[in-house]
Amino acid sequence: MTQSHPRTPRRSRGGLGVVQGTALYVASVLGTGLLVLPGLAADAAGPASIVSVLAVIVLSVPLAGTFAALAARYPDPGGVASYVRRALGRTAARATGYWFYFGVAAGFPVLAALGAEYLTAILHIDRAAVPILMFAILVPPFAVNMLGVRVAGWVQFVLTGLLVGIVVFVVATAFPAVEAAHFTPFLPHGWAGVGTAISLFVWAFAGWEVGTHISGEFRDPRRSIPLATAIALVVTGLAYLLLQVVTVGVLGEEAGAGAVPLLTLADAVAPGFGPTAIGAIAAIVVLGVMNAYLAAFGKLGASLAASGDLPHFLAPGAGAGQVPRRALLVTFAIAVVYCAIALATGGHLETFILIHTSNMVSIYTAGMIAATLILPRLSAGWFMAVIAAVLSVGLLVLAGANLLPAAVLAFAAIVVTVWQRLRPSPRRPVEPGGEELEATPFADSGTVVEVKTTAAPA
């Protein structure tokens, strides 16, 4: 099947530049993972957790490169779902959108719980306050995103600066305390432990797709997105690798103990000042990660509504420069529900991390397969997509039973397809801003594109 794809104009109506874009990428990928994952991975794989970090970094290079190529070439608020729609059709695209909007949202209680745990630790508050703090932490980033992605981008620049400062401080302070004896035995839990650690670290490097949803907000997506991605890839890869080395080298078998492992590390190398400084900034980091992800959730929710995959009243706000307030409010409700479920079930972070990452792996697999079909063959982006597709399928196999939530959402997408075919809607497609527009079929995939622009189909 041959399809012609409209090329995106070099300039966009958005207001994000390289600096803000890099800040959003770094926050979405680095984020809260550095607060908890070095300890969890060390507990699962011991010193061999360093291998798991290297493995996921290797995966991230073609993955990040492919997403950058897609976002730069086809900026669309639907993100990965829009690329899947081009290549694999509406049902696959709907499933991809649901995996992100409903499945990836399982990460909200993890973010909120981490922020609450760090706050109670540094302020010496009784842990009974954790549930209240979890819900309170949700409010500020939602409020910021209600003002638009440009405001959120500058807020993110400041928050990401603090985030990088944490890593520099911890690594520089901890390296002199690293002990070689803590790296033996290297494989205390075998290669199965390394596999578990890799699955956990997918959480750390799951974030490259966020830029695809806000790609239309960049002033110059063709230039800014690849550059911001490259800078973020170097920063995040080094940060996680160095943190894993010092976590294992300083704490040894105690690396996975406690709910706030980074505080344990800071207390070991800088008693008094370390835990206070890291704890204070960690709470801000949580807000920064939510801020970065919410920009993507809002745009995706509005785009899914515009294409008929979610209720139509959520459609306004997906266009460049527009604010998807209705979709953001629904996202807030989803986050609250997930947090309530987490509290009611004991709030085991690893469970929610694995649910989150299994949906991310599903998104990556679908997105990379789609990329091999729509990117120009034999281009640099196409070669990276082929490699990333193979690696993503490997992660899909590794996820195993954790894929059940993603399977449920895929089934929901199929149900919606059947329902739409049984009860076809007379409603015409809408542009991201919420107005009905004239549309034309896109090749023979059954999707639509807006006639008056060259943007990718919602």
ZALUMMI-762521 format. One record per residue (C-alpha): residue in three letters; x, y, z. Coordinates in pm, whole numbers, plus 50000, padded with zeros to 5 digits. Layout:
<atoms>
ALA/X/Y/Z
...
</atoms>
This chain:
<atoms>
MET/50000/50000/50000
THR/50150/50331/49899
GLN/50070/50642/50097
SER/50184/51000/50053
HIS/50236/51186/50373
PRO/50216/51564/50397
ARG/50541/51718/50509
THR/50526/51949/50805
PRO/50615/52314/50749
ARG/50936/52414/50917
ARG/50769/52669/51141
SER/50495/52594/51392
ARG/50251/52819/51573
GLY/50383/52707/51911
GLY/50617/52893/52143
LEU/50861/52628/52271
GLY/51231/52653/52188
VAL/51530/52423/52242
VAL/51582/52531/52605
GLN/51224/52472/52716
GLY/51196/52157/52507
THR/51513/52010/52657
ALA/51384/52087/53006
LEU/51056/51908/52935
TYR/51236/51606/52786
VAL/51485/51577/53073
ALA/51208/51604/53333
SER/50984/51347/53161
VAL/51269/51094/53127
LEU/51487/51159/53433
GLY/51227/51279/53680
THR/51129/51079/53983
GLY/51303/50769/53858
LEU/51624/50893/54015
LEU/51449/50917/54353
VAL/51353/50551/54377
LEU/51479/50335/54089
PRO/51849/50305/54182
GLY/51743/50147/54510
LEU/51471/49923/54363
ALA/51702/49802/54085
ALA/51984/49733/54329
ASP/51744/49532/54543
ALA/51634/49329/54238
ALA/51972/49267/54073
GLY/52247/49378/54313
PRO/52559/49522/54145
ALA/52439/49378/53813
SER/52173/49651/53815
ILE/52442/49860/53645
VAL/52408/49625/53347
SER/52034/49689/53343
VAL/52096/50064/53320
LEU/52337/50017/53030
ALA/52086/49790/52854
VAL/51806/50045/52876
ILE/52038/50327/52766
VAL/52121/50123/52454
LEU/51747/50084/52389
SER/51688/50454/52445
VAL/51919/50573/52165
PRO/51718/50435/51870
LEU/51392/50484/52058
ALA/51455/50851/52134
GLY/51593/50907/51785
THR/51286/50756/51622
PHE/51045/50962/51830
ALA/51246/51275/51748
ALA/51227/51195/51376
LEU/50851/51136/51395
ALA/50777/51443/51607
ALA/50991/51670/51390
ARG/50841/51544/51065
TYR/50477/51502/51174
PRO/50396/51727/51473
ASP/50055/51621/51601
PRO/49888/51638/51945
GLY/49786/51274/51909
GLY/50152/51177/51937
VAL/50225/50807/51890
ALA/49857/50729/51835
SER/49855/50952/51526
TYR/50154/50768/51379
VAL/49994/50431/51451
ARG/49675/50555/51283
ARG/49871/50637/50967
ALA/50029/50295/50948
LEU/49803/50046/51125
GLY/49454/50196/51123
ARG/49203/50346/51366
THR/49161/50057/51611
ALA/49535/50018/51670
ALA/49563/50396/51709
ARG/49276/50401/51957
ALA/49444/50129/52165
THR/49770/50324/52160
GLY/49594/50637/52277
TYR/49417/50448/52556
TRP/49744/50290/52669
PHE/49886/50636/52726
TYR/49582/50826/52849
PHE/49457/50556/53088
GLY/49748/50312/53129
VAL/50046/50542/53167
ALA/49835/50738/53415
ALA/49905/50455/53661
GLY/50225/50646/53727
PHE/50041/50931/53901
PRO/50015/50757/54241
VAL/50386/50671/54216
LEU/50476/51036/54164
ALA/50241/51155/54437
ALA/50354/50891/54687
LEU/50722/50967/54627
GLY/50666/51337/54680
ALA/50467/51271/54995
GLU/50727/51028/55134
TYR/51011/51273/55082
LEU/50813/51558/55237
THR/50728/51358/55548
ALA/51091/51246/55578
ILE/51251/51591/55564
LEU/50978/51770/55762
HIS/50957/51490/56022
ILE/50582/51462/55971
ASP/50397/51149/56074
ARG/50353/50916/55775
ALA/49980/50923/55841
ALA/49985/51249/55645
VAL/50104/51075/55325
PRO/49751/51028/55177
ILE/49666/51396/55226
LEU/49998/51507/55078
MET/49950/51277/54780
PHE/49632/51451/54674
ALA/49773/51797/54754
ILE/50074/51735/54528
LEU/49843/51675/54231
VAL/49702/52028/54236
PRO/49992/52268/54145
PRO/50101/52105/53815
PHE/49741/52085/53695
ALA/49695/52453/53777
VAL/50011/52546/53584
ASN/49907/52349/53276
MET/49569/52519/53281
LEU/49764/52836/53190
GLY/49912/52675/52878
VAL/50219/52481/52771
ARG/50433/52793/52723
VAL/50401/52885/53091
ALA/50452/52521/53185
GLY/50767/52512/52971
TRP/50935/52799/53156
VAL/50832/52657/53491
GLN/50985/52329/53378
PHE/51314/52499/53289
VAL/51358/52607/53651
LEU/51249/52270/53792
THR/51479/52076/53560
GLY/51773/52291/53668
LEU/51705/52181/54026
LEU/51671/51822/53911
VAL/52011/51818/53743
GLY/52154/51988/54050
ILE/52044/51691/54262
VAL/52234/51447/54044
VAL/52552/51656/54035
PHE/52547/51702/54413
VAL/52486/51335/54497
VAL/52735/51191/54249
ALA/53014/51437/54334
THR/52967/51383/54706
ALA/52924/51005/54695
PHE/53203/50895/54460
PRO/53481/50918/54722
ALA/53278/50683/54947
VAL/53239/50405/54684
GLU/53377/50069/54803
ALA/53490/49801/54557
ALA/53377/49525/54794
HIS/53014/49629/54740
PHE/53030/49512/54376
THR/53072/49145/54471
PRO/52901/48912/54420
PHE/52805/49079/54094
LEU/52502/48860/54016
PRO/52346/48772/54353
HIS/52000/48711/54199
GLY/52108/48578/53861
TRP/52012/48714/53521
ALA/51644/48697/53617
GLY/51716/48978/53861
VAL/51873/49179/53580
GLY/51559/49124/53373
THR/51343/49258/53655
ALA/51571/49558/53693
ILE/51547/49628/53320
SER/51166/49622/53344
LEU/51184/49869/53631
PHE/51421/50099/53445
VAL/51180/50123/53154
TRP/51002/50362/53394
ALA/51319/50570/53404
PHE/51356/50595/53027
ALA/50985/50607/52946
GLY/50927/50966/52847
TRP/51059/51016/52496
GLU/50705/50987/52361
VAL/50596/51291/52564
GLY/50755/51522/52308
THR/50542/51381/52028
HIS/50225/51512/52193
ILE/50360/51866/52232
SER/50554/51870/51904
GLY/50311/52121/51756
GLU/50400/52363/52035
PHE/50760/52403/51911
ARG/50845/52713/51708
ASP/51075/52512/51482
PRO/51009/52138/51530
ARG/51247/52023/51255
ARG/51544/52182/51434
SER/51443/52202/51801
ILE/51308/51852/51863
PRO/51614/51650/51747
LEU/51850/51886/51932
ALA/51648/51881/52254
THR/51625/51501/52233
ALA/52001/51457/52185
ILE/52088/51681/52480
ALA/51831/51510/52704
LEU/51955/51163/52603
VAL/52312/51242/52709
VAL/52207/51408/53036
THR/51963/51137/53145
GLY/52182/50844/53043
LEU/52483/50972/53237
ALA/52269/51065/53535
TYR/52114/50719/53577
LEU/52439/50534/53515
LEU/52640/50738/53764
LEU/52364/50724/54025
GLN/52343/50346/53998
VAL/52719/50313/54042
VAL/52730/50527/54357
THR/52412/50372/54499
VAL/52560/50022/54480
GLY/52913/50131/54563
VAL/52820/50328/54875
LEU/52518/50143/55019
GLY/52590/49785/54911
GLU/52321/49545/55033
GLU/52134/49834/55197
ALA/52073/50004/54862
GLY/51713/49882/54835
ALA/51615/49947/55197
GLY/51365/50216/55291
ALA/51098/50408/55102
VAL/51332/50698/55017
PRO/51663/50543/54898
LEU/51817/50865/54768
LEU/51784/51017/55116
THR/51965/50714/55257
LEU/52248/50770/55010
ALA/52264/51142/55086
ASP/52269/51078/55460
ALA/52555/50831/55416
VAL/52778/51080/55232
ALA/52662/51417/55373
PRO/52490/51374/55712
GLY/52262/51659/55807
PHE/52275/51880/55499
GLY/52238/51609/55230
PRO/51897/51467/55322
THR/51747/51812/55381
ALA/51865/51953/55048
ILE/51765/51647/54845
GLY/51433/51601/55020
ALA/51330/51962/54959
ILE/51422/51952/54592
ALA/51276/51603/54543
ALA/50929/51734/54619
ILE/50981/52001/54353
VAL/51104/51736/54109
VAL/50778/51543/54150
LEU/50587/51856/54053
GLY/50816/51901/53753
VAL/50758/51552/53619
MET/50382/51587/53655
ASN/50407/51923/53482
ALA/50590/51770/53184
TYR/50356/51472/53148
LEU/50037/51672/53188
ALA/50117/51877/52880
ALA/50112/51549/52685
PHE/49803/51407/52860
GLY/49600/51719/52786
LYS/49691/51734/52419
LEU/49635/51361/52369
GLY/49296/51364/52542
ALA/49172/51648/52320
SER/49312/51478/52010
LEU/49146/51145/52094
ALA/48816/51327/52139
ALA/48859/51510/51807
SER/48906/51178/51628
GLY/48604/51017/51797
ASP/48794/50794/52041
LEU/48680/50986/52350
PRO/48364/51194/52413
HIS/48343/51493/52180
PHE/48321/51753/52458
LEU/48693/51695/52535
ALA/48803/51801/52185
PRO/48873/52177/52234
GLY/49236/52269/52298
ALA/49444/52024/52093
GLY/49563/52286/51845
ALA/49903/52456/51874
GLY/49886/52738/52126
GLN/49551/52620/52266
VAL/49491/52489/52617
PRO/49303/52155/52647
ARG/49140/52241/52980
ARG/48857/51988/52958
ALA/49095/51701/52883
LEU/49320/51817/53167
LEU/49028/51810/53411
VAL/48945/51453/53308
THR/49314/51363/53351
PHE/49301/51512/53701
ALA/49002/51290/53781
ILE/49188/50983/53649
ALA/49488/51070/53865
VAL/49271/51105/54175
VAL/49107/50767/54110
TYR/49444/50596/54065
CYS/49576/50751/54386
ALA/49267/50634/54573
ILE/49317/50280/54440
ALA/49682/50290/54542
LEU/49595/50392/54896
ALA/49316/50135/54923
THR/49545/49852/54809
GLY/49845/49939/55024
GLY/50029/50158/54773
HIS/50300/49919/54653
LEU/50505/50138/54416
GLU/50660/49851/54222
THR/50316/49727/54115
PHE/50214/50065/53973
ILE/50554/50113/53811
LEU/50519/49781/53630
ILE/50164/49866/53516
HIS/50291/50198/53388
THR/50592/50047/53209
SER/50394/49761/53053
ASN/50168/50016/52887
MET/50471/50218/52781
VAL/50631/49910/52623
SER/50306/49845/52434
ILE/50306/50204/52309
TYR/50670/50180/52206
THR/50618/49855/52016
ALA/50321/49991/51822
GLY/50492/50324/51764
MET/50816/50174/51637
ILE/50637/49937/51401
ALA/50438/50233/51268
ALA/50758/50436/51229
THR/50913/50171/51005
LEU/50611/50207/50776
ILE/50578/50586/50756
LEU/50935/50721/50783
PRO/51128/50745/50454
ARG/51292/50409/50389
LEU/51669/50390/50444
SER/51672/50726/50624
ALA/51851/50756/50960
GLY/51514/50768/51138
TRP/51397/50455/50958
PHE/51707/50254/51056
MET/51665/50361/51419
ALA/51297/50264/51404
VAL/51384/49913/51281
ILE/51631/49862/51566
ALA/51393/50011/51823
ALA/51107/49791/51699
VAL/51311/49475/51755
LEU/51423/49591/52100
SER/51068/49695/52194
VAL/50932/49353/52102
GLY/51197/49206/52332
LEU/51077/49429/52616
LEU/50720/49325/52537
VAL/50814/48960/52589
LEU/51002/49051/52907
ALA/50693/49227/53047
GLY/50499/48899/53050
ALA/50196/48894/53279
ASN/50235/49267/53349
LEU/50078/49328/53007
LEU/49730/49240/53137
PRO/49622/49606/53192
ALA/49740/49694/52841
ALA/49545/49397/52703
VAL/49229/49518/52879
LEU/49268/49865/52724
ALA/49329/49712/52381
PHE/49007/49514/52421
ALA/48826/49837/52512
ALA/48954/49991/52187
ILE/48814/49697/51992
VAL/48479/49732/52170
VAL/48464/50102/52072
THR/48537/50009/51710
VAL/48254/49754/51708
TRP/48019/50005/51873
GLN/48101/50275/51617
ARG/48038/50036/51330
LEU/47705/49929/51477
ARG/47603/50288/51556
PRO/47786/50513/51308
SER/47799/50873/51421
PRO/47693/51145/51179
ARG/47929/51392/51346
ARG/48193/51534/51117
PRO/48560/51541/51219
VAL/48666/51835/51430
GLU/48985/52034/51423
PRO/49192/52038/51744
GLY/49031/52363/51852
GLY/48691/52197/51863
GLU/48529/52338/51545
GLU/48390/52110/51278
LEU/48591/52116/50958
GLU/48589/51977/50609
ALA/48789/51658/50588
THR/48914/51419/50326
PRO/49014/51052/50351
PHE/49380/50992/50419
ALA/49496/50738/50162
ASP/49306/50415/50225
SER/49348/50396/50600
GLY/49007/50540/50673
THR/49143/50835/50871
VAL/49105/51201/50795
VAL/49329/51501/50756
GLU/49246/51865/50780
VAL/49231/52023/50436
LYS/49350/52369/50537
THR/49677/52257/50702
THR/49947/51997/50655
ALA/49932/51869/51009
ALA/49907/51498/51072
PRO/49557/51361/51121
ALA/49417/51377/51469
</atoms>
